[in-house]
Amino acid sequence: MAKDDTGRLHVTVKTGGKRKLSSKLWLERQLNDPYVAKAKREGYRSRAAYKLKEMDDKYKLLKPGMAVIDLGAAPGGWSQIAARKVGSAEGKGKVVAIDLLEMPEIPGVAFAQLDFLAEDALHRLREMLGGGADMVMSDMAPNTTGHRTTDQLRILGLVEDAAAFACEVLKPGGSFLAKVFQSGADAALLAQLKRDFTTVRHVKPAASRQDSSERYLLATGFRRASAVL
């Protein structure tokens, strides 16, 4: 263990045995990530909770009484932030989380183990919410292949599907937030979102690792004529 350039203690993971270099580097990054440590101290299920918290602090996305859908929610960091912000544990708002994986219970969050692209998903989520959503958010990302162009296209397809879903369930004035990778291939998606929303922007919160191409697409002010009432 040694100190890094900022004076913080830096944990070094030894190689050897069956551990691959990629696994060593991932583990070392996790052990030295201040947001990972902070999440453990403050009871959040993932460091991703701070990404949503920062974006909400800046853009005031989540308000008491809102109805929120969290796509690809597991392990639940974003759902935890949303539940606290909208007051769903106190009955003021609603948060519905959906994922292909199981997710342990979170106070104030209704969970469905479901593919959001399934034929009955939209109907089930509307029933769980009791109507339309004020916000649809997604921190989903497909499994990476290591081929940058392929990975960018795969996440773009996922975001396009999530955006189409959001446009089916959002109330007028609602918001859509989704993870993307930095790429020039999203012009068509941006054009569509700009037709359906008042404001569309890219956001990179401080909690997002600076060496990552990850950023977030934020669309606010849903205005499509077929918006859910």
N, C-alpha and C positions, 0 to 999 in steps of 0.2 A: 504494500500500500504506500502510495506517495501522494504529494500535493500537485495539483495541476496549476496552470498559469494564473488561475483566480485565487489560489490559496486553499481551495477545497481539497479534501482527501480524495484520492482517485484509487478505486479498486481495480486491480489487474487480475484477470482470470487466467489460470495456467492452462496450457494446451496439454494434450496427452490423452491416453486411453482412447475411448470411442468418440470423444467430443470433436466435431468438425470445427474448422476455423470460423465458418459462418456462425455456428452456434456460440462459440467463444466470444465473438465480436458482439452478437446480440445480447448475450448475458452481461457482458462488460458494460454495454451501453445502458441496459436496464438498471444495473447496480449503481451507476454513476449519474443517473437522470434525476435531477431535483424534483421534477413533477411526479415521478414514480414514488419517490419518498414522501412527497407532500400528500399524494392521494392516499397512501397507507395511513398517514397520521390523521387525516381528516375524514377517513371512512368512505372515500369514493372508490368505486370498483375498477376504475382505470384512469390513467393520466389524461385521457381524452375529455374527461369532465371539464378540465380547465380550458380546453379549446372552446367549448360551447359557452362556458361562463364568461370568457373574455369577449366573445362575439356578442353575447347578450348584453353585457355591461356597456358595450359601445353602441349597439344598434337598438337596444330596448325591445327585443323580440318577444320575450315571454312575460306575460302579465297575469295577475290573479284572475281566475275564472276562465282562462282559455282552454280550448280542447286541442290536444297535441297528439300527433302520431309519430312514433320513433321507429323508423325502418332499420332493420339490421341492428337491433338494440343491444344484444349481448356483448359484453357482460353487464351493461346497464349504467355506465357512467353518465351518459347523456340523459337517460330517463330519470336518474337521481336529481340532476340539476333541474330538469323540467318540472318534476313533481314539486320540488321546493319552491320554484318560481311561480307556478300557477296555483299553488295551494291545494293540490288534489287530495293530499292526505287529510285535509280539513274539510273536504267536500266543496271547495270553491271552484275547482276546474277538473279536467280529466286528462290523463295521460295514458295512451294505449301503446304498448311496445310490441313489436313483432320481430321474430327471428326464426331461422331454420333450426337453430340450436336451442336447447333448454336454457332458461335463465331463472335463477333463484328469485324469490319474491322480493319486491321493493314496495314499501308502504306508499299508497297512493297511485300505484301503477298497475293497470290491467294488462296481462301478458297473453299473447297468442303465439303458439309455436306453429308458424305458418309461412308459406312463401307468398310474398305480396303480389306475385304474378299469377297466383292460383285463381281459377275462375270465380270462386266464391269469396276471395279475400276482401274485395271492396265492400261487398254486402255485409260481411261479418264485422269488419272494422267500423262501418257506419252504425251497426247495431250496438257495438260496444261503446261507441262515443255518444250514441243517441242523436246522431245528426252529422253535420259536416265538421271539418277541422279548421282551426284557426292557423295551424302551422303543421307542416310535414317536414321532418328533418331526417337526414340520412348520413351516417358516418360509415356506410358500407364501402367495402372494397373487395374485388374478386381476388382469389389466390393469384399471386404473381408468378410469372414464368421466368423472369430474369431478362426477358427481351423487352426493351423499353417501349418500342412502338406497339407491340402486341398488348402489353399491359395498359398502355394509354387507351387503346381502342376498346379493351374489355371494360375498363372502368367508365369510359364514355358511354358505352352501351347500357351499363347499369344505371348511370345517372339519367340517361334519356328515358329509361323505363320508369324510374322513380319520379321524374318530372311529369310524365304522362299520367301516372297514378295520382300525383298531387293535384293535377288539374281536374281530376274527376271527383275529388273529395273536399277540396278547399272551399271555404266560404269566401264571398267577396271581401277583398282587403287582406286575405290571408298571405302567409309567407312560406317559402320553400328554401331549405338549406341542405346542401349536399356536398360531400367530399369529391374532389376531382384531382387529377394530376395536371401539372402545368403542360399545356399542349396547344398547338395552333389548330387542332382538328375539331374544335367545338364551335365553330362559327354558326353552323346550322342550328345547334341547340340554343346558342345565345340569341339568335334571331327569333326563334320560336318563343323563348322566355320573355323577350322584350315586347312581343305582341300580347302576351298574356299577363304580364306584370308591369307595374308602374316603374320600378327601379330594379336593375340587375347589376350586380357587382361581384368582383372576386375579392376574397378576404384571406389573409394569412395571419392567424393569431400567433402571439408570441410563444404559446405552448406547443405549437407545431414545430417540429425539429427543423432548424434552419438549413440542414443539409438535405432535406427531403423536398421532392417536387410537389408534395401535397399542398393543396390550398382548398378553399371552399367557395362554392357558388351560392350566392345569396340573392334571392328574388323576393321582393316585397310588393305589396299592393296588388293582389290578384284581382283581375278585372275581366276575365273571360265571360262572355255572355251566358254560357251554360253553367256558371258557377253554382255550387250547391247552396241552397237557401236553408 
